Amino acid sequence: MKAIILAAWRGTRLKPLTDTIPKPMICIAWKPIIEYTLENIYSQVDEIIIVVKYLSQKFIDYFWDNYKNTKITYFEQWEDKWTGWAIRWIKFEDDFLLINWDSIFEKKDIDNLINLENYWALVLKTETPEKYWIFEQNSDNFAIKIVEKPTEFIWNLANLGVYKFSSEMLKLVNEIELSSRWEYEITDAINLFIKQISTEGFSPLQLLKLEWKFIDIWYPWDILSANKYFLEKIKKSELNWEVENWVNIKWNIILWKWSILKSGTYIEWNVIFGENCIIWPNCYIRWNSVFWNNSKVWNAVEIKNSSIWNNTNIWHLSYVWDSIIWNNCNFWAWFKVANLRHDGKNMRAMLKWKLVETWLKKLWIILWNNSKLWINTLCYPARIFPEWFTSLPWEIIK
């Protein structure tokens, strides 16, 4: 069996994070999103085909030509005509998995799909079918058709973009026509696949309900909730380098090589520290924070529920709560920001010139690469800053 992973698109809802990295390569906890999929399938397939386009070299530089000795082949999608076009030119005769890159699934659900005989689509029961692609099924769990955001109730099983197909699907994608959106949509090919009648008189596609959790990364702030999910799975500390005396560690942490926790640091809840990080004395690090490589947190800093990427400095007496701080950023001393609205309502953030509902009570800032927030800067909550942003000392950012 082979696997095809669709990973060609940029992920515009995650701007500005995806300005310099494709969405599947954004890291959750300690792995790129797409690596969780590879981890789930590599031992059960003989080849993984990754369909790439936007910043495709990022995938090649990270994974090369195999994942744990399972061969990886990269297929360049040379034109933006959506999912049906993405696999239109792939040819082989094996059964295969087809997986969208949008979500992270538990291995148990993927294993269930792989180990069942015949052909399946993974689905989730939803109370809002008008928001999703919905499968209609018969009483034997065979698919009848798939419909986009039905205005009338036909069923309540949402498509999750994970399938097990025969190689016939690779022929059917060549029969579909451009949709009204001028796209070749995989769902049109799925409807053709469903119409094929098996020898038992049923559609060849059955529907498998999700049993475990899955995670969607739609917006930048979803990274924080995804981090929380994986950090909660850490059951034992791994201290691979130096922890000085008088460091107080509650729960579990992972500390990679060349990283140092200085005296007086207090760590509460599960936290990951990458390579060559330094946490200087008397810092308070808590609740599902992730630090990547070469980050420095100076004296008496408090950090909570944040993702701190590579080569970032957070100087003394600053507060970083509920935030995503990308590469090569500097927080100078006494940086302060609110993470709650005065009226207690949910946060809204500006994305692509529109205010988007986050459904979060607390959200601080999302700071992109090479940005600097100077001494004693004050900032309103739920702000997203572009690359190379620089504040003035004592500035109030509204």
C-alpha positions as CSV (number, residue, x, y, z in Angstrom):
1,M,0.0,0.0,0.0
2,K,1.1,3.6,-0.7
3,A,0.1,6.9,0.8
4,I,-0.5,10.2,-0.8
5,I,-0.4,13.3,1.4
6,L,-1.8,16.6,-0.1
7,A,0.6,19.3,1.2
8,A,0.8,21.8,-1.7
9,W,-1.1,24.8,-0.3
10,R,0.1,27.8,1.7
11,G,-2.6,28.1,4.4
12,T,-3.6,31.7,4.1
13,R,-5.6,31.7,7.4
14,L,-2.3,31.3,9.2
15,K,-0.7,34.4,7.8
16,P,1.8,35.9,8.6
17,L,3.2,32.6,9.9
18,T,2.9,31.0,6.4
19,D,4.7,33.9,4.6
20,T,8.0,32.0,5.0
21,I,7.0,28.4,5.8
22,P,4.2,26.2,4.4
23,K,1.5,25.3,6.8
24,P,2.3,21.6,7.0
25,M,5.8,22.5,8.2
26,I,4.6,24.7,11.1
27,C,5.5,22.9,14.3
28,I,3.2,21.8,17.0
29,A,4.9,20.9,20.3
30,W,8.1,19.5,18.8
31,K,7.2,18.3,15.3
32,P,5.9,19.8,12.0
33,I,2.2,19.2,11.5
34,I,2.8,16.8,8.6
35,E,5.2,14.7,10.7
36,Y,2.4,13.6,12.9
37,T,0.8,12.0,9.8
38,L,4.1,10.4,8.7
39,E,4.5,9.0,12.2
40,N,1.0,7.4,12.0
41,I,1.5,5.7,8.6
42,Y,5.1,5.0,7.8
43,S,5.2,1.5,9.2
44,Q,2.2,0.4,7.2
45,V,3.0,1.7,3.7
46,D,5.9,1.0,1.4
47,E,6.0,4.6,-0.1
48,I,4.8,8.0,0.9
49,I,4.1,10.5,-1.9
50,I,3.9,14.1,-0.7
51,V,2.3,16.5,-3.1
52,V,4.0,19.8,-2.7
53,K,4.1,23.3,-4.4
54,Y,4.4,26.3,-2.0
55,L,8.0,26.5,-0.6
56,S,8.4,22.8,-1.5
57,Q,12.2,22.8,-0.7
58,K,11.3,23.2,3.0
59,F,9.9,19.6,2.9
60,I,12.9,18.2,1.1
61,D,15.4,19.9,3.4
62,Y,13.7,18.5,6.5
63,F,12.7,14.9,5.5
64,W,15.0,14.2,2.5
65,D,14.0,11.0,0.7
66,N,12.7,8.8,3.6
67,Y,10.9,8.8,6.9
68,K,12.3,6.1,9.3
69,N,13.4,4.1,6.2
70,T,10.0,4.4,4.4
71,K,10.6,5.9,1.0
72,I,9.3,9.5,0.4
73,T,8.6,10.7,-3.1
74,Y,7.8,14.4,-3.8
75,F,5.3,15.2,-6.5
76,E,5.3,18.8,-7.6
77,Q,1.8,20.2,-8.2
78,W,2.6,22.6,-11.0
79,E,-0.8,24.4,-11.2
80,D,-3.2,25.7,-8.6
81,K,-6.4,23.7,-9.5
82,W,-7.1,22.2,-6.2
83,T,-7.3,18.7,-4.8
84,G,-8.4,16.8,-7.9
85,W,-5.6,18.3,-9.9
86,A,-3.1,17.4,-7.2
87,I,-3.3,13.7,-7.8
88,R,-4.3,13.8,-11.5
89,W,-0.8,12.8,-12.8
90,I,0.1,10.2,-10.2
91,K,0.0,6.7,-11.6
92,F,0.3,3.3,-9.8
93,E,-1.8,0.1,-9.4
94,D,-1.9,-0.3,-5.6
95,D,-4.5,0.6,-3.0
96,F,-3.6,3.8,-1.3
97,L,-4.3,6.2,1.5
98,L,-5.2,9.8,0.6
99,I,-4.7,12.3,3.4
100,N,-5.2,16.0,3.6
101,W,-2.6,17.9,5.5
102,D,-5.0,20.2,7.4
103,S,-5.5,18.0,10.5
104,I,-3.7,15.9,13.1
105,F,-5.2,12.5,13.9
106,E,-4.7,9.9,16.5
107,K,-2.8,6.8,15.2
108,K,-5.6,4.5,16.4
109,D,-8.1,6.0,13.9
110,I,-5.6,5.8,11.1
111,D,-4.8,2.2,12.0
112,N,-8.5,1.4,12.0
113,L,-8.9,2.7,8.5
114,I,-5.8,0.9,7.2
115,N,-6.6,-2.5,8.7
116,L,-10.2,-2.7,7.5
117,E,-10.8,-4.5,4.2
118,N,-12.2,-2.6,1.2
119,Y,-12.4,1.1,0.9
120,W,-13.2,3.7,3.5
121,A,-13.5,7.4,4.3
122,L,-13.0,8.8,7.9
123,V,-16.0,10.9,9.1
124,L,-17.1,12.8,12.1
125,K,-20.6,13.2,13.4
126,T,-21.5,16.9,13.5
127,E,-24.3,19.1,14.7
128,T,-23.7,21.7,12.0
129,P,-23.6,19.8,8.7
130,E,-24.3,23.1,6.8
131,K,-20.6,24.0,7.5
132,Y,-18.9,20.9,6.0
133,W,-18.7,18.5,3.1
134,I,-21.3,15.9,4.2
135,F,-21.5,12.2,3.3
136,E,-24.9,10.7,2.9
137,Q,-25.0,7.0,3.8
138,N,-27.4,4.1,3.7
139,S,-28.2,1.8,6.6
140,D,-25.1,-0.4,6.0
141,N,-22.7,2.5,6.3
142,F,-22.0,2.7,2.6
143,A,-21.7,6.2,1.1
144,I,-24.4,7.4,-1.3
145,K,-22.9,10.7,-2.1
146,I,-20.9,13.6,-0.8
147,V,-22.4,17.2,-0.8
148,E,-20.8,20.5,0.1
149,K,-22.5,22.5,2.9
150,P,-26.0,21.1,2.3
151,T,-28.7,23.7,2.8
152,E,-31.2,20.9,3.7
153,F,-30.4,18.0,6.1
154,I,-29.2,14.9,4.2
155,W,-27.0,13.4,7.0
156,N,-24.6,14.5,9.7
157,L,-21.3,12.8,8.8
158,A,-18.6,15.4,8.0
159,N,-15.8,14.5,5.7
160,L,-12.3,14.6,7.4
161,G,-10.2,14.2,4.3
162,V,-8.7,10.8,5.1
163,Y,-9.5,7.9,2.7
164,K,-8.5,4.4,1.6
165,F,-9.0,4.0,-2.1
166,S,-8.2,1.6,-4.9
167,S,-6.1,2.7,-7.8
168,E,-9.3,3.2,-9.7
169,M,-9.5,6.6,-8.0
170,L,-6.4,7.8,-9.9
171,K,-8.2,7.1,-13.1
172,L,-11.4,8.8,-12.1
173,V,-9.7,12.1,-11.2
174,N,-9.0,12.4,-15.0
175,E,-12.7,12.3,-15.7
176,I,-13.8,15.1,-13.5
177,E,-14.4,18.6,-15.0
178,L,-13.8,22.1,-13.6
179,S,-16.2,23.1,-10.9
180,S,-18.0,26.4,-10.8
181,R,-15.0,27.7,-8.8
182,W,-12.7,26.7,-11.7
183,E,-11.2,23.9,-9.6
184,Y,-10.8,20.2,-10.1
185,E,-12.3,18.9,-6.8
186,I,-11.5,15.6,-5.3
187,T,-15.1,15.3,-4.0
188,D,-16.3,15.1,-7.6
189,A,-14.0,12.1,-8.1
190,I,-15.3,10.6,-4.9
191,N,-18.8,10.8,-6.1
192,L,-17.7,8.9,-9.3
193,F,-16.0,6.3,-7.1
194,I,-19.2,5.9,-5.0
195,K,-21.3,5.3,-8.2
196,Q,-19.3,2.2,-9.0
197,I,-21.3,-0.8,-7.9
198,S,-19.5,-3.6,-6.3
199,T,-20.3,-7.3,-6.9
200,E,-22.5,-7.2,-3.7
201,G,-24.5,-4.4,-5.2
202,F,-23.2,-1.7,-2.8
203,S,-21.1,1.4,-3.3
204,P,-17.4,0.5,-2.8
205,L,-16.9,3.3,-0.2
206,Q,-17.8,2.8,3.4
207,L,-17.8,5.4,6.2
208,L,-15.7,5.0,9.4
209,K,-16.6,7.2,12.3
210,L,-13.8,8.9,14.2
211,E,-13.3,7.4,17.6
212,W,-10.5,9.6,19.0
213,K,-9.6,13.2,18.9
214,F,-8.4,15.2,15.9
215,I,-6.9,18.6,15.8
216,D,-7.5,21.3,13.1
217,I,-5.0,24.1,12.8
218,W,-7.0,26.8,11.0
219,Y,-5.7,30.0,12.6
220,P,-2.4,31.0,14.3
221,W,-3.9,30.8,17.8
222,D,-4.9,27.2,17.2
223,I,-1.2,26.4,17.6
224,L,-1.5,27.1,21.4
225,S,-4.4,24.7,21.9
226,A,-2.6,22.0,19.8
227,N,0.5,22.5,21.9
228,K,-1.5,22.0,25.0
229,Y,-2.9,18.7,23.7
230,F,0.5,17.2,23.0
231,L,2.2,18.6,26.1
232,E,-0.4,17.0,28.3
233,K,0.8,13.6,26.9
234,I,4.2,14.1,28.5
235,K,4.2,11.6,31.4
236,K,7.9,11.7,32.4
237,S,10.5,14.4,32.4
238,E,13.6,14.1,30.1
239,L,16.4,16.2,31.4
240,N,19.2,16.0,28.8
241,W,21.3,18.8,30.0
242,E,21.8,21.1,33.0
243,V,19.4,22.0,35.8
244,E,21.0,24.1,38.5
245,N,20.3,23.9,42.2
246,W,17.1,25.5,43.5
247,V,15.1,25.0,40.3
248,N,11.6,24.0,41.2
249,I,9.9,21.8,38.6
250,K,6.2,20.8,38.9
251,W,4.8,18.2,36.6
252,N,7.0,17.2,33.6
253,I,9.4,18.9,31.3
254,I,11.6,18.0,28.3
255,L,15.0,19.8,28.3
256,W,17.2,19.2,25.2
257,K,21.0,19.3,25.0
258,W,23.0,22.4,25.8
259,S,20.0,24.0,27.5
260,I,20.3,25.4,31.0
261,L,17.7,26.2,33.7
262,K,19.3,28.7,36.2
263,S,18.7,28.8,39.9
264,G,15.4,30.2,41.2
265,T,13.4,29.3,38.1
266,Y,10.0,27.9,38.9
267,I,8.3,25.7,36.2
268,E,4.7,24.8,36.6
269,W,2.9,22.3,34.3
270,N,4.4,20.6,31.3
271,V,7.0,22.6,29.2
272,I,9.4,21.8,26.4
273,F,12.8,23.5,26.0
274,G,14.7,23.0,22.7
275,E,18.5,23.0,22.2
276,N,20.8,25.7,23.5
277,C,18.1,27.6,25.5
278,I,19.0,29.5,28.6
279,I,16.4,30.4,31.3
280,W,18.1,32.9,33.6
281,P,17.4,33.1,37.4
282,N,14.0,33.7,39.0
283,C,11.9,33.1,35.9
284,Y,8.3,31.7,36.2
285,I,7.5,29.4,33.3
286,R,4.1,27.8,33.3
287,W,1.2,26.1,31.5
288,N,2.0,24.5,28.2
289,S,4.9,26.7,26.9
290,V,7.2,25.5,24.1
291,F,10.7,27.0,23.5
292,W,12.6,26.2,20.4
293,N,16.3,26.4,19.8
294,N,18.7,29.1,21.0
295,S,16.1,31.1,22.9
296,K,17.1,33.2,25.9
297,V,14.8,34.2,28.8
298,W,16.4,36.7,31.1
299,N,16.0,37.5,34.8
300,A,12.5,37.6,36.4
301,V,10.4,36.9,33.3
302,E,7.0,35.3,33.4
303,I,5.9,33.1,30.5
304,K,2.6,31.2,30.2
305,N,1.0,29.2,27.4
306,S,3.2,30.5,24.7
307,S,5.2,29.2,21.7
308,I,8.7,30.8,21.5
309,W,10.6,30.0,18.4
310,N,14.2,30.0,17.4
311,N,16.8,32.7,18.4
312,T,14.4,34.8,20.4
313,N,15.4,36.9,23.4
314,I,12.9,38.0,26.1
315,W,14.7,40.4,28.5
316,H,14.2,40.9,32.2
317,L,11.0,41.9,33.9
318,S,8.8,41.1,30.9
319,Y,5.5,39.2,30.6
320,V,4.6,36.8,27.8
321,W,1.2,35.2,28.1
322,D,-0.9,33.3,25.5
323,S,1.4,34.3,22.6
324,I,3.2,33.0,19.6
325,I,6.6,34.6,19.1
326,W,8.4,33.5,15.9
327,N,12.1,33.5,15.0
328,N,14.8,36.1,15.8
329,C,12.6,38.4,17.9
330,N,13.6,40.7,20.8
331,F,11.5,41.7,23.8
332,W,13.4,44.4,25.6
333,A,12.9,45.0,29.4
334,W,9.6,45.7,31.0
335,F,7.5,44.8,28.0
336,K,3.8,44.6,29.0
337,V,0.6,43.6,27.3
338,A,-2.9,42.9,28.3
339,N,-4.4,39.4,27.5
340,L,-8.0,40.2,28.4
341,R,-10.6,42.6,27.1
342,H,-11.9,45.2,29.5
343,D,-15.5,44.0,28.8
344,G,-14.7,40.3,29.3
345,K,-15.8,39.3,25.8
346,N,-14.0,36.9,23.5
347,M,-10.9,38.2,21.6
348,R,-11.1,39.1,18.0
349,A,-8.0,39.4,15.8
350,M,-7.3,41.1,12.5
351,L,-6.5,38.6,9.7
352,K,-6.4,39.6,6.0
353,W,-8.0,43.0,6.9
354,K,-11.0,41.3,8.7
355,L,-11.7,40.9,12.4
356,V,-11.9,37.2,13.1
357,E,-13.6,35.7,16.2
358,T,-11.1,33.6,18.1
359,W,-13.5,32.2,20.7
360,L,-10.7,32.8,23.2
361,K,-11.0,34.8,26.4
362,K,-7.2,35.3,26.5
363,L,-4.9,36.0,23.6
364,W,-1.8,38.2,23.8
365,I,0.2,38.8,20.6
366,I,1.4,36.9,17.5
367,L,4.8,38.3,16.6
368,W,6.5,37.4,13.3
369,N,10.1,37.0,12.3
370,N,12.8,39.6,13.1
371,S,10.6,41.9,15.2
372,K,11.6,44.1,18.1
373,L,9.5,45.4,20.9
374,W,11.5,48.1,22.8
375,I,11.8,48.9,26.4
376,N,8.6,49.6,28.4
377,T,6.3,49.1,25.3
378,L,2.7,48.7,26.2
379,C,0.4,46.6,23.9
380,Y,-3.3,46.0,23.6
381,P,-4.3,42.2,23.4
382,A,-4.9,40.1,20.3
383,R,-2.5,41.9,18.0
384,I,-0.8,40.3,15.1
385,F,2.4,41.9,13.9
386,P,4.2,41.6,10.5
387,E,7.8,40.6,9.9
388,W,10.4,43.1,10.9
389,F,8.0,45.1,13.1
390,T,9.7,47.5,15.5
391,S,8.1,49.4,18.2
392,L,9.4,52.6,19.8
393,P,10.5,52.8,23.5
394,W,7.6,53.6,25.8
395,E,5.1,53.2,22.9
396,I,1.5,52.2,23.4
397,I,0.3,49.8,20.6
398,K,-3.4,49.9,20.2
